[in-house]
């Protein structure tokens, strides 16, 4: 690393004038101020977490046959995973707010790797349901931890972009599963076990790669460890200067946030945070009914409609590319347009796509509008993760994201009951209409949130 400039030395001498000073210096940085490998390391964990989420959808029909149980029974493994997600997200976020983001990142990837490995060797439906619960604990923790960590590391005007880069890696996990599943699950009796095992091996690998990640400067400031935060920011400034070969712009004032509390959830039980918790629980709950219906039940719905598992998987290979395309597109405009409006727009596009599939189903319709539906998921979810985190102060941000997204996953846990129930009562079209409605309702609620794009996390949280 090159010697620090006079500007860097001058600003370091000023650090500590106020709790917000290192954060003002961080937010004025115009480029990604860390090594690129940090994005790859954090994003890779996201990749395998999302990989694990959708493996079960392609395995369900075969598992039901091998374990001699109904599809409804084996779909309880989806529900148990999401219940684990809720508990894991909240427990790990409490650790993140109290003891740091890096510890929570290590715990999350460890737990989902263990659960996925055990799921791969399960011998009956009960074991699978239990082991998927364990993997859900880790996945819920991972998603909440990564969203909070990257949002806090990023300068204000780059927050959406780099959170979206991590989510692009996540949706790459979604996109590759159909390709692998197409070759394994219909062909080999143990193909679904190998599919699960891939996720477990990947998770263990990421655990070792995550050693040495920088601490969140925002969390350090919230803990009163301003000098340590200033050290992290100084390193970030040096990296930015080397990348741009220019002096950094002057810092803009950043408001002080409340200091850390003994119990982070206490900060969420007071106005205005309580209202934000209620709003985002509702948004995520409603959206996840349709989202998880599509992610975990689409192959089952298509098989029930009369398509073979192999054909259904082929259609979803094409549509699954949309996850990656949408998430990648988000990296280019997330910080240019107000997130609340773009997220609501994509929720509406999701509604239209699923209505078309439900009412006019054919192989071509499934591939084309399934692709569009997946694009909207790839666009909406990274925006909504970032937007959710922007509503909470640093002393309870991880807990706020985990609580809202976690309780929202109750909707995902109920998705098999709701969507399969609609399929039984009203047929294929009814199931897709129910999933479509979730997008319309969630989009309307998103419009009730604050304007946060381009503002510091501290300013947005205190609005």
C-alpha positions, 0 to 999 in steps of 0.5 A: 500500500502506498504512503498516505497523502497529506490529506489522509493524515490531516483527516485522520488527525481529526477523527474522533471529533464526533461519533459520526466523523469516520462515517462522514469520511466513508460516505463521501468516497466515490468508489468501492473502497475495499479489495474486490475479493471482499465482494466475491467472498461475501457474495459466494456465501450468498450464492450457496445460501440461495443455491440451497433454497431452490434445490428442494424444489427440484428434489421434492417430486423424487423425494416423495416417491423414494420416501413413500409419502405425499408431496404435501408431506415432503413439502413440510421440509420447505415449511420447516426450512422457513421456520428455521430461517425466521429463528436463525435470522433473529438469533444471528442478527442479535449476535451481529448487533451485540458482538459484530457482523463478522462473527454473525457471518461465520456462524451463518455459513457454518450452520447452513452447511451442516444442515445441508450436509445432513439433509443430503444423507436423510433416510426419511421425511422426518429426518429431512424436515428436521435437517432442512430446519437446520439449514434454514437457520443458517440461510436466514442468518446469512441473508440478514448478515450479508445485507447488513454488512455490505450496506454498512461497509458501502459509501452512501451513494454506492450502497444499493449497487454493491448490495446488488452485486452480492445479490447477483451472486445469490441469484447466480445460485438460483440460475445454476440449480436447474442446470445441475438438477436437470442432469442429476435428479431425473437420472440418478436415484441419489441425484438429489443427495448430490445436489444437496451435497454441492451446497454443503461443500461450498458453504464449508469452503466459504467459511475459511475464506471469510477470515480477515474480513474488515469490521463494519465501521458503522457498528464500531461507531455504534459501540463507541469504538470510534478510533477503530472505525477511523482505522477501517475508514482510513484504509478504505480511503487509501484504497479509494485514492489509489484507485482514483489517483485523486483527492477525495471530496470533503465529508458532509455532515452525518447525524449522530445515531443512538448508541448501542443498547444492551438489547437491540430489539428494544430500539425497534419497539419505539417510534418511529422504528416500530411502525417501520417494523410493522410495515416491512413485516407486512411487505415481506410476508405478502410478497413471500407467499408468491415468491416462495410459491414460485421458487419452491413449488413451480416444478410440482405445479407443472408436473400436476398440470401434466408436464414431465419433471424433465420437461418442467425442469427444462422450462425452468432452466430458461426462466431461471436465467432471469434471476441473474439478469435481473440482479445484474441489471439492478447493479447499474441503476439501484443508486440512480433511481429512488428505490421505493418506486422501482421496487413497487414497479417490479412488484407490479411486473411480477403480478402480470407475469404470473397472471399470464402463466396461470391463464395461458399456460403453454411451454412457450408461455412458461419459458418467456413469462417465467423468465420475466417473472424471474427477472422481476425477482432478481430486480426486486429482492436486492432493492428491497433488502437494501431498502429495508436496511435503510429504515433502521438505525445501526444499533438495531439494523441487523435485528431490524432486517432479520425481524422483518424479513424473518417474520415475513418468511412466515408467508413463505412458510405458509406458501405450500399450504396456500398455493397447493391449497389454491391448486387443489381448490381452483386448479393451476390458474388459481394457484398462479392468481394467488401468487400474482396477487401477492406482488400487487399488494406488496407493491402498494405497501412499498410506496408507504416507505421513506425516500432513502436512495443516496442518503447516508444510513444515519440520515435515512434512519433518523428521518 
